Amino acid sequence: MIRRADLTDLRAVFAVERDVFGTHVYPDFFFRQAFDLWGDTFFVADGENGSLDGYGIGASSHEPGVLWVLSLAVRGASRGRGLGKALMHALLAAMKARGTSSAKLTVHPDNPAVALYRNLGFEVIGEEPHYFGEKDPRLVMELRWG
């Protein structure tokens, strides 16, 4: 089930973050700040066994009408069941409800999520070979609807 995050989810969201991204993660306090700033675009995916299996966060941008998919993560054991797609649909619907005209995101070129984003209509608008530092590339992708 996809739902908006609440304060009691934040510890589990951080656990998903560490499980998915290893040591290259947002710090735990970031998720409290994200909840306070972007609570209407912060979603979680409840697993079948009562665990939290994924999350997605949308964030404001300095560009008028644009929001960013700041982070999307689904635990490895829960992948392939449509949770990432469902989280993205929830995020995009919330972004559209804000009156935005597009969503942007960054993703490592080798990440299998690139196919999900393309299937949702995102297009590559840029490539940055050192986005998060030396030899840490990202594709910049955008979905326009407005």
Protein Blocks (a to p, Z undefined) as FASTA:
>chain_A
ZZdddfklmmmmmmmmmmmnommccdfklmmmmmmmmmmlcccdddfkopafbdcddddd
fbehiacdfbacddfklgonommmmmmmmmmmmmmmnopabdcddddfklmklmmmmmno
pacfbdcfklnoghiacddddddfZZ
